[in-house]
Amino acid sequence: MRIIPAIDIIDGKCVRLSKGDYDTKKIYNENPLEVAKEFEAHGIQYLHLVDLDGAKSKHIVNHKVLEQIASQTNLKIDFGGGLKTDEDLRIAFESGAKQITGGSIAVKDPNTFLGWIEKHGSNKIILGADAMDEKVAVSGWLEESKEELIPFIQSYQKEGIQYVICTDISKDGMLEGPSFDLYKKIIAQTDVSLSAVKYQSVLQIKLVASGGISTFDELPKLAEMGCEGTIIGKAIYENRISLKQLESYILSNG
């Protein structure tokens, strides 16, 4: 299972929110590059970089931070937050993103999102399926859509999506543990071996768990369940999980 630390950006600074609420903003570091370099120094290879200003503004904002981290580390960065147009995508990839995450756009403008999958390939486009009570949330989690989470994921699975990041918003930033039951449900209901007869070309979902990770012991459980990766944010910044622990986990599972 890939270990993917998160850096969320507001005003160019490394912050964390609770349940996506901008009023709960806590600044952890003025210099995201410093944080990224520390991750890399502990054997971490991946980074989940979220442009929270972009999510609010509905267009890419903090691409300079992306460019800085991509050019000064070897981290493979997936970038999300406010990507709405082909131009936003072009800027993100040119700034060094290896993958991009589309959430709101996949709900509100599926034709554009499907066009991205077709143009860039399903290894570069991640479906951001963030939910509250199994309903997909959009616009930096400021709105709840009418989309049911699992049918939403299944619909894009049929269109060739492979990578799915799922955050249970009620858990995010709360350090109360991830939504094990929800992830089990998603993995069971997107299992290709069960639907292969119906959809010959459907690929198995690579599910990345996000939100609520609070202790190191939760990581092997998520791996055992079949999660392809896990995003860890506040637990690192609040020293609930140390970078040394993550380094050991990566080495022992490498």
MARDO-299309 format. One record per residue: residue in three letters; x negated, y negated, z negated of N, C-alpha, C, O in turn. Coordinates in steps of 0.02 Angstrom, whole numbers, padded with zeros to 5 digits, always signed. Atoms other than C-alpha are relative to their C-alpha. Layout:
residues N
ALAXYZXYZXYZXYZ ...
//
This chain:
residues 254
MET-00042+00060+00000+00000+00000+00000-00044-00062+00000-00091-00068-00040 ARG+00039+00062-00004-00068-00170+00049+00017-00047-00058+00075-00055-00076 ILE-00009+00051+00053-00093-00298-00090-00005-00068+00034-00056-00084+00066 ILE-00004+00064-00037-00041-00469-00026+00015-00057-00050+00074-00068-00066 PRO-00015+00056+00044-00062-00617-00145+00035-00056+00039+00027-00063+00100 ALA-00037+00055-00031+00048-00768-00112-00030-00067-00020-00049-00078-00078 ILE+00014+00071+00015+00002-00951-00099+00058-00039+00029+00070-00038+00090 ASP-00055+00043-00022+00151-01068-00091-00024-00072-00002-00055-00093-00050 ILE+00028+00068-00008+00114-01245-00032+00055-00053-00003+00104-00050+00033 ILE-00038+00063-00001+00196-01410-00078-00051-00056-00005-00095-00055-00048 ASP+00047+00057-00001+00104-01573-00037-00073+00024+00003-00117-00008-00027 GLY+00068-00024-00007-00049-01469+00008-00028+00035-00061-00086+00054-00062 LYS+00024-00031+00062-00059-01394-00167+00031+00069-00010+00084+00085+00017 CYS-00022-00067+00014-00041-01217-00230+00049-00002-00059+00030-00020-00115 VAL-00053+00005+00051+00124-01204-00327+00037+00067-00006+00027+00111+00035 ARG-00049-00055+00005+00251-01076-00388+00066-00030-00022+00069-00078-00060 LEU-00067+00018+00020+00438-01093-00405+00031+00059-00037+00005+00114-00033 SER-00040-00055+00028+00564-00991-00504+00066+00003+00037+00101-00047+00043 LYS-00062-00011-00039+00708-00917-00402+00007-00049+00058+00063-00065+00078 GLY-00002+00045-00057+00661-01034-00260+00023-00070-00015+00035-00109+00031 ASP-00024+00066+00020+00713-01187-00359-00057-00050-00001-00104-00044-00041 TYR+00054+00049-00007+00606-01336-00309-00010-00041-00064-00065-00067-00076 ASP+00006+00038+00062+00641-01420-00476-00043+00037-00053-00062+00007-00103 THR+00040-00038+00049+00544-01281-00565-00074+00001+00020-00114+00039-00008 LYS+00068-00001-00028+00384-01320-00468-00054-00006-00055-00051-00049-00098 LYS+00058+00004+00045+00223-01285-00563-00063+00003+00043-00072+00049+00082 ILE+00061+00002-00040+00056-01334-00487-00054+00042-00035-00068+00032-00094 TYR+00053-00043+00029-00079-01201-00513-00069-00021+00023-00119-00010-00012 ASN+00065+00021-00024-00217-01273-00407+00010-00053+00054+00054-00047+00097 GLU-00005+00054-00050-00243-01432-00306-00031+00023+00067-00020-00008+00119 ASN+00038-00020-00058-00351-01335-00184+00014+00073+00020-00017+00119-00006 PRO-00017-00068-00020-00272-01183-00098-00059+00040+00028-00062+00101+00020 LEU+00058-00035-00029-00435-01142-00007-00041+00034-00055-00065+00090-00046 GLU+00036-00026+00058-00520-01117-00175+00032+00066-00024-00002+00115-00037 VAL-00038-00058+00022-00383-00994-00225-00010+00058+00050-00022+00115+00030 ALA+00007-00051-00053-00394-00901-00058-00070+00032-00002-00077+00092+00005 LYS+00070-00026+00003-00584-00884-00074-00009+00046-00060-00046+00095-00056 GLU+00005-00043+00059-00565-00811-00247+00033+00067+00013+00008+00119-00008 PHE-00032-00063-00019-00442-00682-00181-00048+00042+00042-00058+00102+00029 GLU+00044-00036-00046-00564-00635-00043-00061+00028-00037-00084+00083-00022 ALA+00058-00023+00040-00708-00621-00168+00015+00063-00040-00031+00099-00060 HIS-00020-00060+00037-00608-00484-00256+00026+00055+00047+00065+00097+00027 GLY-00015-00055-00046-00589-00376-00101+00068-00003+00033+00088+00044+00068 ILE-00067+00007-00031-00418-00440-00049-00008-00020+00072-00049-00062+00089 GLN+00006+00013-00072-00391-00442+00138+00059-00037+00030+00055-00062+00087 TYR-00062+00028-00027-00215-00512+00157+00023-00059-00042+00008-00064-00101 LEU-00027+00058+00036-00128-00674+00112+00069-00017+00029+00078-00018+00090 HIS-00067+00022-00018+00055-00726+00114+00002-00075-00015+00002-00095-00074 LEU+00003+00073+00009+00054-00915+00142+00067-00030+00019+00091-00023+00075 VAL-00068+00027-00011+00219-01007+00124-00002-00076-00002-00025-00107-00050 ASP-00005+00072-00006+00248-01185+00181+00068-00022-00028+00117-00025+00008 LEU-00064+00019+00031+00382-01240+00056+00025-00068+00025+00086-00079+00028 ASP-00022+00064-00031+00383-01416+00128+00032+00014+00067+00082-00017+00085 GLY-00028-00019-00066+00414-01336+00298+00069+00030-00006+00113+00016+00034 ALA-00065-00033+00010+00556-01230+00231+00055-00052-00013+00111-00045+00011 LYS-00048+00053+00016+00641-01388+00166+00011-00045+00061+00067-00067+00074 SER-00004+00048-00056+00601-01495+00319+00024+00032+00065+00041-00003+00113 LYS-00022-00038-00059+00648-01357+00444-00048-00008+00060-00027-00004+00118 HIS+00053-00003-00052+00484-01374+00541-00067+00008-00037-00071-00007-00096 ILE+00065-00013+00032+00302-01330+00508-00030-00066-00027-00028-00117+00007 VAL+00028+00060+00031+00217-01454+00389-00073+00011-00020-00117-00028-00002 ASN+00067-00009+00030+00064-01380+00302-00047+00044+00043-00082+00087+00017 HIS+00043-00041-00044-00025-01307+00455-00074-00014-00010-00116+00028+00006 LYS+00071+00016+00013-00186-01396+00405-00029+00045-00055-00087+00065-00052 VAL+00021-00046+00053-00194-01289+00247-00012+00069+00030-00062+00103+00013 LEU+00007-00065-00035-00168-01134+00355-00066+00001+00038-00104+00049+00034 GLU+00061+00004-00042-00307-01190+00473-00063+00004-00043-00112+00037-00026 GLN+00057+00002+00045-00425-01224+00329-00016+00070-00028-00074+00091-00028 ILE+00010-00067+00029-00399-01053+00248-00021+00050+00054-00066+00091+00043 ALA+00015-00047-00054-00402-00959+00414-00071-00009+00026-00103+00040+00045 SER+00066+00012-00029-00563-01042+00471-00056+00011-00051-00114+00020-00032 GLN+00053-00006+00051-00656-01026+00304+00003+00064-00041-00035+00073-00088 THR-00002-00068+00030-00604-00849+00251+00014+00049+00056+00030+00030+00112 ASN-00019-00052-00048-00576-00683+00338+00067+00031-00017+00085+00084+00009 LEU-00065-00026+00020-00405-00659+00258+00047+00003+00060+00049-00042+00102 LYS-00052-00006-00053-00268-00595+00374+00063-00032-00029+00093-00007-00076 ILE-00053+00041+00030-00133-00724+00345+00066+00010+00036+00070+00006+00098 ASP-00068+00006-00028+00053-00707+00369+00028-00066-00026+00024-00080-00086 PHE-00020+00069+00015+00130-00880+00373+00075-00009+00012+00101+00013+00063 GLY-00072+00014-00008+00310-00934+00345+00020-00064-00033-00019-00095-00070 GLY-00027+00062+00029+00418-01080+00296+00014-00051+00054-00030-00088+00075 GLY-00020+00054-00046+00516-01188+00417-00016+00012+00073-00011-00035+00113 LEU+00015-00013-00070+00466-01103+00579+00065+00008+00039+00103+00055+00029 LYS-00065+00002-00033+00609-01146+00695-00004+00000+00076+00043+00020+00111 THR+00005+00008-00072+00543-01176+00870-00062+00036+00027-00107+00055-00011 ASP+00059-00029-00033+00420-01104+00996-00062-00043-00015-00117-00017-00021 GLU+00056+00046+00015+00313-01257+00960-00027+00012-00071-00088+00013-00082 ASP+00021-00017+00068+00310-01218+00772-00043+00063+00001-00095+00067-00032 LEU+00035-00063-00004+00255-01043+00816-00069-00008+00031-00118+00020+00008 ARG+00064+00013-00033+00120-01103+00934-00050-00031-00049-00108-00010-00052 ILE+00044+00034+00049+00049-01218+00798-00024+00051-00053-00083+00051-00071 ALA+00018-00049+00052+00052-01076+00669-00053+00049+00026-00103+00061-00008 PHE+00049-00048-00027-00040-00952+00781-00066-00035+00017-00120-00008+00005 GLU+00062+00036-00017-00163-01083+00843-00038-00022-00062-00099-00032-00060 SER+00032+00020+00063-00197-01132+00662-00030+00061-00036-00063+00053-00088 GLY+00034-00059+00028-00249-00952+00625+00043+00053-00031+00017+00101-00058 ALA-00043-00053+00028-00096-00854+00569-00007+00064+00041-00008+00061+00103 LYS+00002-00065-00035-00109-00668+00611+00072+00024+00012+00086+00058+00061 GLN-00071-00016-00006+00079-00645+00582+00039-00060-00023+00014-00102-00061 ILE-00044+00052+00028+00225-00761+00553+00062+00034-00027+00082+00087-00004 THR-00062-00026+00029+00379-00734+00448+00058-00047+00019+00055-00107+00008 GLY-00060+00038-00017+00549-00790+00513+00058+00024-00043+00074+00083-00042 GLY-00056-00018+00043+00693-00793+00390+00064-00032+00024+00107+00000+00054 SER-00061+00037-00019+00824-00928+00419+00014+00005+00074+00071+00013+00095 ILE-00009-00001-00072+00794-00926+00606+00031+00066+00023+00070+00068+00071 ALA-00026-00066-00019+00834-00739+00614+00075+00004-00013+00111+00044+00019 VAL-00072+00003+00015+01005-00780+00539+00034-00049+00046+00086-00035+00076 LYS-00034+00055-00033+01044-00945+00623-00011-00004+00075+00031-00031+00112 ASP+00015+00004-00071+00962-00926+00793-00033+00066+00023-00091+00067+00042 PRO+00029-00065-00016+00940-00740+00829-00031+00004+00070-00079+00042+00080 ASN+00028-00004-00068+00908-00769+01015-00072-00024+00003-00114+00007+00035 THR+00069+00026+00003+00753-00873+00979-00045+00051-00035-00100+00065-00012 PHE+00040-00048+00038+00692-00747+00850-00014+00063+00041-00070+00089+00041 LEU+00009-00059-00043+00719-00600+00970-00050-00016+00056-00089+00027+00076 GLY+00048+00022-00052+00624-00700+01102-00072+00003-00026-00118+00020+00010 TRP+00067-00002+00031+00477-00713+00981-00026+00072-00003-00084+00085+00011 ILE+00021-00070+00005+00475-00524+00954-00021+00025+00069-00072+00059+00076 GLU+00015-00021-00068+00478-00497+01141-00066-00029+00025-00106+00006+00057 LYS+00059+00034-00026+00342-00624+01177-00064+00020-00037-00116+00032-00006 HIS+00061-00010+00040+00221-00591+01033-00009+00072-00025-00064+00091-00046 GLY+00005-00070+00023+00260-00409+00988+00020+00007-00073+00013-00040-00113 SER-00027-00010+00068+00333-00333+00831-00054+00006-00053-00039+00007-00113 ASN+00054-00002+00050+00162-00320+00748-00018-00071-00024-00053-00079-00074 LYS+00017+00069+00019+00152-00511+00741+00058-00038-00032+00048-00090-00063 ILE-00060+00035+00025+00330-00558+00692+00030+00040-00057+00048+00099-00049 ILE-00028-00032+00060+00393-00517+00517+00071-00028-00012+00083-00088-00006 LEU-00067+00021+00019+00576-00521+00469+00000-00017-00075-00014+00026-00116 GLY-00007+00020+00070+00600-00620+00308+00072+00011-00021+00116-00027-00002 ALA-00069-00017+00021+00752-00540+00227+00005-00013-00075-00003+00033-00116 ASP-00003+00020+00071+00773-00635+00064+00072-00003-00021+00115-00030+00015 ALA-00071-00008+00017+00931-00603-00033+00016-00013-00073-00026-00007-00118 MET-00029+00007+00067+01038-00643-00182+00063+00042+00001+00107+00031+00043 ASP-00058-00046+00002+01165-00507-00228+00011+00034+00068+00068+00042+00091 GLU-00001-00035-00065+01122-00419-00064+00031-00040+00057+00054-00012+00107 LYS-00020+00045-00055+01174-00571+00040-00063-00039+00019-00100-00063-00024 VAL+00061+00033-00024+01038-00650+00148+00004-00075-00015+00055-00108-00003 ALA+00004+00072+00014+00983-00825+00092-00044-00034+00052-00091-00004+00078 VAL+00037+00037-00052+00918-00958+00210-00019-00070-00024-00001-00090-00079 SER+00019+00070+00014+00843-01134+00215-00037-00008-00066-00017-00046-00110 GLY+00038+00003+00062+00712-01107+00081+00041+00021-00060+00032-00004-00115 TRP-00045-00029+00051+00844-01010-00017+00049-00051-00028+00079-00040-00081 LEU-00047+00050+00024+00949-01166-00033+00072+00017+00022+00120-00012-00004 GLU-00067-00021-00023+01094-01082+00059+00006+00076+00000-00043+00111+00012 GLU-00013-00072-00008+01173-00910+00054+00041+00009+00064+00089-00027+00075 SER-00039-00013-00061+01232-00840+00220+00051+00054-00014+00056+00080-00070 LYS-00050-00053+00009+01372-00715+00248-00029+00068+00019+00005+00119+00015 GLU+00031-00062-00024+01249-00586+00312-00013+00048-00058-00042+00029-00109 GLU+00016-00053+00049+01241-00423+00213-00071+00023+00013-00091+00033+00071 LEU+00072-00012-00007+01059-00381+00180-00017+00062+00042-00054+00057+00091 ILE+00024-00062-00034+01044-00199+00237+00025+00003+00073-00015+00021+00116 PRO-00019+00002-00071+01151-00213+00396-00041-00050+00041-00055-00039+00100 PHE+00042+00051-00033+01050-00370+00438-00069+00030+00018-00092+00022+00075 ILE+00064-00032-00015+00886-00273+00424+00008+00053+00054-00032+00057+00100 GLN-00011-00054-00049+00958-00125+00521+00010-00029+00071-00014+00000+00120 SER-00013+00029-00067+01015-00240+00663-00066-00020+00033-00073-00012+00094 TYR+00064+00019-00029+00838-00305+00686-00046+00061+00009-00090+00061+00052 GLN+00038-00062-00009+00764-00131+00664+00015+00028+00070-00029+00053+00105 LYS-00019-00025-00067+00862-00081+00820-00031-00042+00056-00038-00019+00112 GLU+00030+00045-00050+00783-00231+00909-00076+00005+00000-00110-00033+00035 GLY+00072-00012-00003+00608-00168+00871-00041-00031-00057-00102-00025-00058 ILE+00039+00030+00056+00562-00262+00711-00031+00057-00041+00001+00108-00052 GLN+00033-00051+00042+00436-00165+00605-00010-00026-00071+00007+00008-00119 TYR+00016+00027+00066+00381-00278+00463+00058-00039-00029+00086-00083+00003 VAL-00053+00036+00035+00510-00336+00337-00025-00019-00069-00046+00024-00108 ILE+00014+00022+00068+00473-00442+00184+00067-00012-00033+00107-00053-00010 CYS-00064+00009+00035+00616-00428+00061-00013-00026-00070-00048+00005-00110 THR+00004+00031+00067+00627-00543-00090+00069+00000-00031+00117-00025-00001 ASP-00062+00008+00039+00763-00524-00220-00009-00066-00037-00048-00071-00085 ILE+00010+00068+00027+00782-00709-00262+00011-00002-00076-00021-00041-00111 SER-00014+00001+00072+00853-00672-00434-00061+00021-00041-00066+00005-00100 LYS+00060-00025+00034+00686-00591-00477-00060-00047+00010-00107-00046-00030 ASP+00060+00035-00021+00568-00713-00393-00025-00050-00052+00012-00093-00076 GLY+00030+00046+00048+00449-00802-00511+00021+00011-00072+00003-00029-00115 MET-00027-00011+00067+00537-00728-00663-00043+00048-00043-00034+00052-00103 LEU+00044-00047+00035+00403-00598-00708+00039+00053-00040+00020+00071-00095 GLU-00043-00049+00035+00540-00473-00752+00000+00068+00036+00040+00111+00020 GLY+00003-00063-00038+00492-00333-00631+00037-00005+00066+00086-00043+00071 PRO-00031+00003-00066+00538-00303-00449+00066+00039+00004+00084+00074-00043 SER-00064-00034-00011+00702-00236-00378-00011+00070+00029+00001+00082+00088 PHE+00014-00068-00023+00654-00053-00369+00061+00031+00035+00054+00062+00088 ASP-00060-00033-00028+00834+00004-00336+00017-00027+00069+00036+00010+00114 LEU-00014+00030-00065+00857-00119-00194-00048+00026+00053-00028+00043+00108 TYR+00049-00024-00049+00695-00065-00109+00012+00074+00018+00005+00093+00076 LYS-00016-00071-00012+00742+00119-00129+00057+00005+00051+00055+00045+00098 LYS-00060+00001-00043+00909+00081-00046-00019-00019+00072+00003+00012+00120 ILE+00021+00023-00067+00828-00013+00099-00039+00055+00036-00026+00070+00094 ILE+00041-00052-00031+00700+00124+00130+00044+00059+00021+00035+00086+00075 ALA-00044-00056-00016+00835+00259+00124+00044-00015+00061+00055+00028+00104 GLN-00048+00016-00053+00952+00166+00242-00033-00024+00064+00002-00039+00113 THR+00035+00017-00063+00819+00121+00370-00046+00057+00020-00091+00049+00062 ASP+00042-00059-00014+00742+00295+00374+00015+00025+00070+00071+00047+00085 VAL-00009-00019-00070+00716+00337+00557+00018+00073+00008+00055+00092+00054 SER-00015-00072-00006+00723+00524+00527+00075+00013-00006+00101+00063+00020 LEU-00072-00009+00008+00906+00500+00478+00039-00028+00060+00094-00005+00075 SER-00038+00033-00054+00953+00390+00625-00030+00013+00069-00009-00016+00119 ALA+00036-00011-00063+00837+00459+00759+00046+00023+00057+00034+00005+00115 VAL-00045-00025-00053+00979+00546+00852+00035-00059+00033+00045-00060+00094 LYS-00038+00058-00025+01071+00381+00869-00044-00050+00038-00027-00074+00091 TYR+00042+00053-00029+00926+00264+00906-00070+00029+00013-00114+00029-00030 GLN+00061-00036-00017+00787+00354+00997-00064-00042-00010-00115-00017-00031 SER+00061+00040-00001+00666+00207+01004-00010-00041-00064-00056-00082-00067 VAL+00005+00039+00061+00693+00137+00829-00062+00019-00040-00077+00078-00049 LEU+00061-00012+00039+00534+00117+00726+00015-00001-00075+00063-00033-00098 GLN-00006+00001+00073+00514+00150+00541-00017-00070-00026-00066-00100-00003 ILE+00013+00066+00030+00522-00010+00439-00061+00004-00046-00070+00051-00083 LYS+00056+00008+00047+00363-00066+00351+00023-00052-00050+00021-00112-00037 LEU-00032+00045+00049+00441-00139+00195-00052-00030-00048-00090+00007-00080 VAL+00044+00035+00047+00344-00270+00097+00044-00027-00057+00087-00069-00046 ALA-00039+00021+00059+00413-00293-00079-00026-00066-00026-00086-00079-00028 SER+00020+00067+00024+00414-00469-00149+00049-00023-00054+00109-00013-00049 GLY-00044+00029+00052+00479-00553-00306+00002+00040-00063+00021+00099-00063 GLY-00008-00031+00065+00468-00513-00489-00057+00044-00025-00055+00066-00082 ILE+00057-00042+00022+00304-00415-00493-00028-00031-00064-00045-00091-00065 SER+00021+00029+00065+00249-00435-00674-00057+00038-00033-00094+00009-00073 THR+00055-00038+00030+00130-00294-00722-00033+00044+00052-00003+00060+00104 PHE+00038-00042-00046-00002-00189-00638+00035+00068+00012+00033+00094+00067 ASP-00032-00067-00004+00096-00027-00674+00055+00004+00052+00073+00059+00074 GLU-00055-00001-00050+00233-00080-00553-00026+00016+00070+00011+00040+00112 LEU+00028-00008-00068+00115-00068-00404+00001+00073+00023+00025+00086+00078 PRO-00003-00070-00022+00093+00123-00399+00072+00024+00012+00084+00065+00056 LYS-00071-00019-00009+00283+00140-00418+00026-00022+00068+00059+00016+00103 LEU-00022+00025-00065+00314+00031-00266-00032+00040+00057+00000+00054+00108 ALA+00036-00039-00052+00182+00127-00167+00033+00069+00008+00043+00093+00063 GLU-00031-00066+00000+00261+00293-00216+00068+00001+00035+00086+00050+00069 MET-00066+00005-00032+00432+00234-00158-00004-00007+00076+00044+00008+00111 GLY+00008+00008-00072+00362+00198+00014-00007-00072+00024-00002-00084+00084 CYS+00011+00069-00022+00334+00010+00014-00068-00004+00035-00117+00024+00011 GLU+00063+00005-00039+00201-00034+00144-00047-00052-00029-00108-00049-00021 GLY+00040+00053+00031+00144-00188+00049+00039-00031-00057+00099-00021-00063 THR-00035+00038+00052+00183-00295-00100-00032-00069-00006-00093-00077-00005 ILE+00023+00069+00008+00171-00483-00121+00001-00017-00075+00051-00006-00109 ILE+00006+00016+00072+00110-00542-00291-00016-00074-00005-00063-00099+00026 GLY+00011+00071+00009+00123-00723-00345-00014-00019-00071-00072-00018-00094 LYS+00008+00028+00067+00154-00787-00519-00038+00046-00048-00074+00022-00092 ALA+00035-00047+00045+00088-00628-00604-00076-00010+00002-00110-00001-00048 ILE+00072+00015-00005-00085-00673-00538-00015-00066-00034-00062-00072-00073 TYR+00014+00068+00026-00074-00857-00581+00009-00005-00076-00023-00046-00108 GLU-00012+00001+00073-00010-00821-00757-00042+00054-00036-00033+00067-00095 ASN+00046-00051+00028-00146-00687-00783+00035+00062-00029+00010+00093-00075 ARG-00032-00063+00020-00021-00545-00803-00034+00058+00036-00039+00114+00009 ILE+00038-00049-00038-00116-00451-00668-00066-00035+00019-00065-00089+00047 SER+00064+00033-00015-00302-00486-00650-00024+00019+00070-00006+00071+00097 LEU+00029-00014-00066-00396-00496-00486-00046+00060-00004-00054+00096+00046 LYS+00043-00060+00010-00515-00365-00558+00042+00064+00007+00021+00113+00038 GLN-00044-00058-00006-00368-00244-00575+00018+00013+00073+00019+00070+00096 LEU-00019-00007-00071-00316-00278-00396-00059+00026+00041-00051+00066+00086 GLU+00060-00022-00035-00495-00255-00337-00010+00076-00010-00024+00112+00038 SER+00007-00072+00014-00503-00084-00423+00052+00041+00037+00037+00094+00064 TYR-00055-00035-00035-00334-00034-00350-00017+00007+00075-00008+00060+00104 ILE+00016+00000-00071-00390-00081-00174-00057+00049+00014-00054+00088+00063 LEU+00057-00046-00010-00555+00013-00192+00021+00073-00007+00000+00115+00032 SER-00019-00070+00012-00473+00170-00262+00050+00025+00051+00058+00086+00059 ASN-00049-00021-00051-00340+00171-00125-00025-00012+00071+00011+00001+00119 GLY+00026+00017-00067-00452+00117+00018-00019+00061+00040-00042+00055+00096 
//
